[in-house]
Structure formats: C-alpha cells, structure tokens
Amino acid sequence: MKKVLSLTLLLSITQFCFSQDQTTFILVRHAEKANDGTRNPPLNEDGKTRSANLSEMLVNQDIDALYSTPFKRTQETLQPIAEMKNLEVQEYDPYAKGEWLATLAEKHTGGTVMISGHSNTIPALANALLGNDTFSQFDESDYSNLIIIVAAEVGKGKLVRLKF
C-alpha cells in the first residue's frame, strides 16, 4: 500500500508540475521470464507476481495506452494493467525510437503511455525521450526499473527513475 501511495503521489506531482501539452511515458522492462528454452518464453511465477505488483502500484494512475513488443513476456507484464484499466495492449517494433515516440507524444498529449520492452530496448527509448545517453543496457538479472519521463518533445524529457 505504501508503494501505491508513493507512486501515485509522485505521478500526480509530476503531472501537476508540467503543462498539459506534455506526455507522460512510463517505461518498464518485462518481468522475470521462464527458462523454457524458446526465444519467446512467458513470465515465470516471480514475473507474474512482479507484474501484479506493478498493476497494484498503478491502480490510481490514469493510463491512456499500453504498448508492448510482440513477445509473450512483455505483453504478459502489461496484462494485469490492461485488465484493470480496460485497455488493449498494442504491439510496437522493439527497435522503434524517435519517430514512433514523437507520434505517441502527439497522439497522447496530456496523457500517459506505458511501454513494456527489453533490457536493451527500454534504455534506448528512455535515451531517445531524454535526448542523451543516461541509460545503458540493463543487466539481464535486473527487472526492477520503472522509468517515468515527461516530455512535450522527444529529446527534451524530464526523468523520474524508480525501482519496484
């Protein structure tokens, strides 16, 4: 409950402090994946728990759209949020960056977009939104990054970084 209140307060302050012509991006790497020997594994039990916890943290957050790469693990990470918010998880190209992000910023101006990706794609998206190389690839064992970036324009975002 404490995490939910803290995140809700932080997101509320973030949105209040910035004008309505900006878009809030919540970026998350997929939760823990099963080791099933395939290139497209689902979440394991720890991953399902982390995904449910993330959903609980965002219960009071308005979210306008959910985007995921076409892999089971990224889609399953957002599924509890999709169910809670009655949203569809939309697929995106894992290597999309600047132009795609600019389209999202325009389409969802004043709103919040959540994106689930991978250890190498989420840092790249965050760097594109920020306009600098703040993030390098996440360690393969690190599933805890929650990156919030508020931006009116791709390359000029403001960052809040959390662990969950």
C-alpha positions in Angstrom: 0.0 0.0 0.0 2.9 2.4 0.8 4.3 1.9 -2.7 0.9 2.6 -4.3 0.6 5.9 -2.3 4.2 6.9 -3.0 3.9 6.2 -6.8 0.5 7.9 -7.0 1.8 11.0 -5.2 4.9 11.1 -7.4 3.0 10.7 -10.6 0.4 13.3 -9.5 3.1 15.8 -8.7 4.9 15.1 -11.9 1.8 15.7 -14.0 0.9 18.8 -12.0 4.3 20.4 -12.3 4.3 20.1 -16.1 2.0 21.7 -18.6 -0.9 19.8 -20.2 0.9 19.8 -23.6 3.3 17.1 -22.4 3.0 13.3 -22.5 4.0 11.1 -19.6 5.8 7.9 -20.6 6.1 5.0 -18.1 8.8 2.6 -19.4 9.3 -0.8 -17.9 11.3 -3.8 -18.8 9.3 -7.1 -18.9 9.1 -9.0 -15.6 11.0 -12.3 -14.9 10.7 -14.8 -17.8 10.5 -18.6 -17.7 13.5 -20.5 -18.9 11.7 -22.8 -21.3 14.4 -22.9 -24.0 12.5 -20.9 -26.5 13.0 -17.4 -27.9 9.6 -16.3 -26.7 9.1 -17.5 -23.1 6.2 -16.4 -20.9 6.6 -15.0 -17.5 7.6 -17.3 -14.6 5.9 -17.2 -11.2 8.2 -14.4 -10.0 7.4 -12.4 -13.1 3.7 -12.9 -12.7 4.0 -11.6 -9.1 6.0 -8.6 -10.2 3.5 -7.8 -13.0 0.6 -8.0 -10.5 2.6 -5.7 -8.1 3.2 -3.2 -10.8 -0.5 -3.2 -11.6 -1.3 -2.5 -7.9 1.2 0.3 -7.9 -0.5 2.0 -10.8 -4.1 1.4 -9.6 -4.8 5.2 -9.2 -2.8 6.3 -12.3 -4.7 7.3 -15.4 -3.2 5.4 -18.3 -4.3 6.1 -21.9 -2.5 3.5 -23.8 -0.3 0.4 -23.4 2.4 -0.7 -25.8 4.4 -3.9 -25.8 6.8 -5.6 -28.1 5.4 -8.8 -29.8 6.8 -11.1 -27.2 4.8 -13.0 -24.5 6.9 -11.7 -21.6 6.4 -8.0 -22.5 2.7 -8.5 -23.2 2.1 -10.5 -20.0 3.9 -7.8 -18.0 1.2 -5.3 -19.0 -1.8 -7.7 -19.0 -2.9 -7.1 -15.4 -2.8 -3.3 -16.1 -4.8 -3.8 -19.3 -7.4 -5.8 -17.5 -7.6 -3.3 -14.6 -7.8 -0.2 -17.0 -9.9 -2.0 -19.7 -7.2 -1.3 -22.3 -5.8 -3.3 -25.2 -2.0 -4.0 -25.2 -0.8 -2.7 -28.6 2.3 -4.0 -30.3 5.2 -2.0 -31.4 8.5 -2.7 -33.1 11.2 -3.3 -30.4 13.7 -1.2 -32.3 11.4 1.8 -32.9 12.6 5.0 -31.4 12.4 8.7 -32.4 9.7 8.9 -35.0 7.4 6.4 -33.2 7.9 8.2 -29.9 7.1 11.5 -31.5 3.9 10.0 -32.9 2.9 8.8 -29.4 3.7 12.1 -27.8 1.4 13.9 -30.3 -1.3 11.3 -30.1 -1.4 11.1 -26.3 -0.6 14.8 -25.5 -1.6 15.5 -21.9 -1.9 11.7 -21.2 0.1 8.8 -20.0 1.5 6.0 -22.2 3.0 2.8 -20.7 5.6 0.9 -22.7 7.0 -2.6 -21.9 10.2 -3.7 -23.6 13.5 -5.4 -23.0 16.8 -4.9 -21.2 18.3 -3.3 -24.4 15.2 -1.5 -25.8 13.8 0.3 -22.8 17.1 2.2 -22.1 17.2 3.1 -25.8 13.7 4.5 -25.7 14.4 6.4 -22.5 17.6 7.9 -24.0 15.6 9.0 -27.1 13.0 10.7 -24.9 15.7 12.4 -22.8 18.0 13.4 -25.7 21.1 11.9 -24.0 22.7 8.6 -23.1 21.6 8.4 -19.4 20.9 4.7 -19.6 22.9 1.8 -20.8 21.6 -1.7 -21.3 20.0 -3.2 -18.1 21.7 -6.2 -16.5 20.0 -9.4 -17.6 19.0 -10.1 -13.9 17.5 -6.6 -13.4 13.8 -6.4 -13.7 13.1 -3.6 -11.2 13.5 -0.4 -13.3 10.4 1.9 -13.6 11.3 4.9 -15.7 8.9 7.9 -15.9 9.6 10.6 -18.5 7.5 13.6 -19.1 8.1 15.3 -22.5 6.4 17.7 -24.9 9.0 16.9 -27.4 11.2 13.8 -28.0 14.7 14.5 -26.9 13.7 17.0 -24.2 12.1 14.9 -21.5 12.4 15.1 -17.7 13.2 11.9 -15.8 12.0 10.2 -12.7 13.6 6.8 -12.1 12.2 4.3 -9.6 12.8 0.7 -8.5 9.9 -1.7 -7.8 
